[in-house]
């Protein structure tokens, strides 16, 4: 059987935000992928050469905001990375026979997709004989690929816990940190929309793992907490006043038979001197498995904090890029990590 990774695939990039720009660069530099188109948001990017969008030499392919231009380019696959999916356009791509790898979290577990949405996307896949697969780093790599590997050495699982830590003190993004995430604000009730957003993104991954090991979840619960700055603190994005939000923790719990079986907990912080006694670890992940073969694992990102914003998008973009040949070879439909072979990168 030929190596799927060495067959040349024509790929279009959809969206060129932080992660999409990293993916675009990887497509251009990949030994077995050929860039066929770039879809952008924002009139200022339209007409710009793809290479200029990601800091590489010109490619001869100009960015477009028209889906028709992507359809006319007939790529084998689209790397679909908008902030939120446009279901009509997504279905047009699939219905035209174009496979899609997406970083949108709601597609990780086909069975839990809202029924009308699942039906629309499945019908488009059937019309075009195309495949949709969602992946990334978190959710994706750390909530599916790694947990499935860890549970492969268990015969009893009491709890699998994934803790994500992000030190944002050197992130020069005041709009994101203060306006969107609520850092530096008063400690009112936790924003339920943020908690719901994480449940929508990570709940499907937890359900996928639970289904895979034969212990399907009864429900998924989410809760959020604030922690406050103990002192006035200067961070890269601006100033945190004492008593304002300096850290937040969102916990997504997968419940079975009245107890927590799987847990994802994100702890994001802008300083370490808090009024609450929180365990703040360096940026990365910590996984623990309580079962008959207990495990305790740290996965750290050895990157200076002032370079984190530039380097960290690769964790999400690279897994999606590496998935392209496996998705193109898969049968039509909404596919999950359980449906595909292990994703192995082709670097030669």
C-alpha positions as MATLAB code, in Angstrom:
seq = 'XXXXXXXXXXXXXXXXXXXXXXXXXXXXXXXXXXXXXXXXXXXXXXXXXXXXXXXXXXXXXXXXXXXXXXXXXXXXXXXXXXXXXXXXXXXXXXXXXXXXXXXXXXXXXXXXXXXXXXXXXXXXXXXXXXXXXXXXXXXXXXXXXXXXXXXXXXXXXXXXXXXXXXXXXXXXXXXXXXXXXXXXXXXXXXXXXXXXXXXXXXXXXXXXXXXXXXXXXXXXXXXXXXXXXXXXXXXXXXXXXXXXXXXXXXXXXXXXXXXXXXXXXXXXXXXXXXXXXXXXXXXXXXXXXXXXXXXXXXXXXXXXXXXXXXXXXXXXXXXXXXXXXXXXXXXXXXXXXXXXXXXXXXXX';
ca = [
       0.000    0.000    0.000;
       1.497    3.387   -0.938;
       2.385    5.851    1.832;
      -0.556    8.273    2.026;
       1.747   11.046    3.197;
       3.911   11.098    0.066;
       1.045   11.486   -2.411;
       0.847   15.118   -3.533;
      -2.318   16.927   -2.411;
      -3.614   20.303   -3.518;
      -4.686   22.342   -0.492;
      -6.426   25.677    0.004;
      -6.148   27.721    3.190;
      -9.366   29.265    4.563;
      -8.725   32.208    6.931;
      -5.352   33.763    7.719;
      -5.548   34.726   11.359;
      -2.805   33.713   13.760;
      -3.271   29.964   13.283;
      -4.294   30.172    9.636;
      -1.175   32.153    8.725;
       1.005   29.496   10.351;
      -0.880   26.783    8.444;
      -0.480   28.697    5.175;
       3.275   28.844    5.651;
       3.367   25.117    6.387;
       1.406   24.276    3.228;
       3.774   26.293    1.060;
       6.854   24.702    2.623;
       5.470   21.138    2.804;
       7.225   18.590    0.542;
       3.970   16.921   -0.543;
       1.336   19.680   -0.409;
       0.624   22.187   -3.149;
      -1.138   25.462   -2.376;
      -4.136   25.974   -4.659;
      -5.896   28.946   -3.071;
      -6.275   31.247   -0.065;
      -9.557   32.590    1.309;
      -9.242   35.685    3.506;
     -11.443   37.957    5.586;
     -10.875   41.676    5.223;
     -10.669   43.682    2.022;
      -7.097   44.704    2.810;
      -5.846   41.167    2.227;
      -7.713   40.481   -1.021;
      -5.331   40.310   -3.968;
      -2.244   39.874   -1.770;
       0.105   37.069   -2.739;
      -0.093   34.100   -0.360;
       3.623   34.294    0.305;
       3.368   37.904    1.393;
       0.610   36.971    3.847;
       2.897   34.588    5.747;
       6.367   36.035    5.270;
       7.533   33.823    2.416;
       8.520   34.450   -1.201;
       5.693   35.135   -3.687;
       3.770   32.058   -4.795;
       1.744   33.469   -7.674;
      -1.490   32.697   -5.808;
      -3.530   35.722   -4.749;
      -5.859   35.814   -1.775;
      -9.609   35.997   -2.377;
     -12.750   36.528   -0.321;
     -14.923   34.656   -2.847;
     -15.800   31.034   -2.210;
     -16.301   30.591   -5.955;
     -12.572   31.171   -6.504;
     -11.741   28.374   -4.056;
     -14.283   26.045   -5.657;
     -12.890   26.804   -9.123;
      -9.378   25.930   -7.909;
     -10.635   22.376   -7.110;
      -8.351   21.635   -4.138;
      -8.269   18.148   -2.677;
      -8.641   19.660    0.778;
      -9.361   22.964    2.505;
      -7.783   23.826    5.844;
     -10.810   25.574    7.332;
      -9.811   27.888   10.202;
     -12.285   30.759   10.692;
     -13.139   32.074   14.159;
     -16.573   30.477   13.732;
     -17.846   28.239   10.926;
     -20.198   29.474    8.225;
     -22.242   26.322    7.777;
     -23.610   27.276    4.368;
     -20.125   27.834    2.978;
     -18.738   24.754    4.715;
     -21.460   22.650    3.118;
     -20.738   24.187   -0.294;
     -17.113   23.086   -0.010;
     -18.023   19.554    1.051;
     -20.832   19.298   -1.474;
     -18.382   20.212   -4.233;
     -16.220   17.219   -3.332;
     -13.585   19.096   -1.320;
     -12.361   17.459    1.874;
     -12.093   19.736    4.909;
      -9.799   19.723    7.937;
     -11.137   22.199   10.486;
     -10.023   23.628   13.810;
     -13.652   24.264   14.851;
     -14.290   22.372   18.086;
     -17.952   21.441   17.604;
     -17.125   18.788   14.984;
     -14.835   16.583   17.127;
     -17.566   14.134   18.170;
     -20.100   13.515   15.386;
     -22.713   11.928   17.653;
     -23.035   15.042   19.836;
     -23.353   17.577   17.014;
     -26.729   19.328   17.069;
     -28.990   17.074   14.938;
     -29.984   19.606   12.252;
     -26.369   20.720   11.832;
     -25.139   17.134   11.692;
     -27.735   16.279    9.058;
     -26.824   19.282    6.881;
     -23.097   18.588    7.013;
     -23.538   14.833    6.538;
     -25.747   15.414    3.496;
     -23.104   17.719    2.001;
     -20.420   15.091    2.594;
     -22.583   12.477    0.870;
     -23.274   14.727   -2.142;
     -19.608   15.461   -2.660;
     -18.156   12.153   -1.457;
     -16.095   14.331    0.902;
     -14.775   14.134    4.458;
     -14.833   16.613    7.348;
     -12.398   16.186   10.242;
     -11.785   18.550   13.161;
      -8.527   18.646   15.085;
      -5.954   20.935   16.642;
      -3.822   21.020   19.760;
      -6.424   21.861   22.410;
      -8.943   20.414   21.733;
      -7.434   17.643   19.647;
      -3.893   16.548   20.423;
      -4.046   16.998   24.201;
      -7.701   15.923   24.640;
      -7.796   12.997   22.205;
      -4.456   11.723   20.860;
      -2.666   11.782   24.211;
      -5.565   10.483   26.389;
      -6.185    7.595   24.002;
      -2.505    6.655   24.257;
      -2.547    6.900   28.064;
      -5.668    4.788   28.466;
      -4.100    2.088   26.290;
      -2.150    0.931   29.364;
      -5.182    0.910   31.701;
      -7.746   -1.733   32.530;
      -9.549    0.450   35.071;
     -10.042    4.204   34.846;
     -11.170    6.259   37.827;
     -10.280    9.720   36.481;
      -8.292   11.168   33.598;
      -7.554   14.857   34.227;
      -6.033   17.318   31.778;
      -4.817   20.662   33.128;
      -3.881   23.408   30.696;
      -1.801   26.361   31.906;
      -1.098   29.605   30.052;
       1.018   32.441   31.442;
      -0.248   35.501   29.580;
       1.859   38.107   31.364;
       3.983   38.790   28.264;
       1.145   38.599   25.734;
       0.935   41.994   24.008;
      -2.791   41.722   23.249;
      -4.719   44.221   25.388;
      -7.906   43.825   23.343;
      -7.924   40.064   23.840;
      -6.915   40.036   27.494;
      -8.888   42.995   28.827;
     -11.873   43.322   26.481;
     -12.538   39.703   25.509;
     -11.192   37.613   28.392;
     -12.041   40.043   31.188;
      -8.630   40.394   32.831;
      -8.223   43.606   34.809;
     -11.960   43.855   35.401;
     -14.006   43.686   38.601;
     -14.625   40.215   40.109;
     -18.294   39.883   39.286;
     -20.114   36.646   38.386;
     -18.141   34.469   35.990;
     -19.065   35.066   32.346;
     -21.292   32.085   31.565;
     -20.776   32.645   27.843;
     -17.067   31.917   28.233;
     -17.815   28.753   30.189;
     -20.346   27.657   27.567;
     -17.816   28.354   24.813;
     -15.284   26.008   26.410;
     -17.905   23.336   26.975;
     -18.833   23.509   23.280;
     -15.177   23.184   22.322;
     -13.972   20.562   24.806;
     -17.107   18.600   25.689;
     -17.112   16.766   22.335;
     -13.491   15.647   22.842;
     -14.256   14.279   26.296;
     -17.271   12.419   24.920;
     -15.118   10.984   22.124;
     -12.556    9.549   24.557;
     -15.273    8.176   26.836;
     -16.988    6.465   23.902;
     -13.674    5.047   22.692;
     -12.963    3.281   25.990;
     -16.521    1.999   26.358;
     -17.557    4.361   29.184;
     -19.875    6.897   27.522;
     -20.624   10.041   29.523;
     -24.018   10.797   31.027;
     -23.429   14.561   30.936;
     -20.838   17.332   30.629;
     -20.724   20.139   33.210;
     -18.734   23.394   33.150;
     -17.853   25.923   35.839;
     -15.634   28.993   35.934;
     -13.702   30.828   38.648;
     -11.779   34.087   38.947;
      -8.639   34.798   40.977;
      -7.586   38.361   41.785;
      -4.324   40.279   41.689;
      -2.828   40.655   45.164;
      -0.963   43.823   44.138;
      -0.888   46.386   41.340;
       0.997   44.586   38.571;
       2.371   45.675   35.207;
       2.033   43.132   32.397;
       2.951   43.430   28.734;
      -0.616   44.332   27.726;
      -1.075   47.022   30.375;
      -1.774   47.424   34.077;
      -3.597   45.116   36.509;
      -4.894   46.811   39.634;
      -4.982   45.000   42.965;
      -8.313   43.251   43.474;
      -9.088   42.904   39.766;
      -9.228   39.672   37.750;
      -5.717   38.329   37.172;
      -6.418   34.635   36.571;
      -9.309   32.490   35.452;
     -10.014   28.787   35.603;
     -12.647   26.945   33.580;
     -13.343   23.283   34.305;
     -15.170   20.984   31.871;
     -16.175   17.733   33.565;
     -17.388   14.559   31.883;
     -19.727   12.756   34.284;
     -20.614    9.068   34.416;
     -22.707    7.302   37.060;
     -22.687   10.353   39.314;
     -18.935   10.920   39.339;
     -16.339   12.736   37.272;
     -14.603   10.393   34.824;
     -12.826   12.879   32.532;
     -11.851   16.476   33.220;
     -10.325   19.320   31.225;
      -9.315   22.380   33.214;
      -7.870   25.548   31.685;
      -6.006   27.940   33.993;
      -4.955   31.189   32.326;
      -3.160   33.826   34.356;
      -1.510   37.224   33.954;
       0.455   37.239   37.220;
       1.370   34.734   39.915;
       0.738   36.814   43.041;
      -2.968   36.176   43.601;
      -5.367   36.568   46.495;
      -6.351   32.907   45.982;
      -4.028   29.925   46.512;
      -3.960   28.438   43.025;
      -1.445   25.946   41.650;
       0.072   27.897   38.740;
       2.414   25.887   36.548;
       4.419   27.038   33.513;
       2.671   27.229   30.173;
       1.814   23.727   28.984;
      -0.233   20.744   30.098;
      -0.308   18.401   33.075;
      -2.099   15.064   32.765;
      -2.906   12.597   35.520;
      -4.494    9.181   35.192;
      -6.034    7.538   38.237;
      -6.576    3.879   37.419;
      -4.893    0.527   37.823;
      -1.777    1.929   36.057;
      -1.513    5.506   37.452;
       0.345    8.163   35.465;
       1.465   11.749   36.082;
       2.824   13.613   33.064;
       4.006   17.173   32.387;
       4.015   18.492   28.827;
       5.766   21.854   28.848;
       6.346   24.434   26.118;
       9.999   25.481   26.477;
       9.461   28.832   24.785;
      10.305   32.285   26.193;
       7.054   34.025   27.106;
       7.765   36.930   24.769;
       7.902   34.462   21.846;
       4.908   32.362   22.881;
       2.399   34.225   20.688;
       4.589   33.668   17.632;
       5.403   29.988   18.236;
       2.339   28.495   19.937;
      -0.019   28.644   16.885;
       2.061   25.856   15.393;
       0.747   23.372   17.936;
      -2.744   23.752   16.454;
      -1.899   24.458   12.817;
       0.666   21.678   12.397;
      -1.639   18.878   13.510;
      -4.276   20.054   11.025;
      -1.720   20.237    8.201;
      -0.365   16.778    9.033;
      -3.901   15.352    8.957;
      -4.530   16.320    5.305;
      -3.417   13.082    3.560;
      -5.276   10.900    6.045;
      -8.486   12.891    5.642;
      -8.225   12.813    1.860;
      -7.935    9.016    2.017;
     -10.839    8.556    4.448;
     -14.378    7.605    3.532;
     -16.984   10.361    3.178;
     -18.733   11.821    6.202;
     -17.915   13.580    9.457;
     -14.924   11.681   10.777;
     -13.352   11.713   14.227;
      -9.939   10.800   15.606;
     -11.301    7.277   16.143;
     -11.999    6.899   12.412;
      -8.548    7.855   11.124;
      -5.180    6.144   11.410;
      -2.670    7.675   13.788;
      -1.607   11.036   12.321;
       2.071   10.809   11.445;
       3.902   13.837   10.075;
       5.772   13.764    6.748;
       8.861   15.966    7.048;
      11.240   14.533    4.458;
];
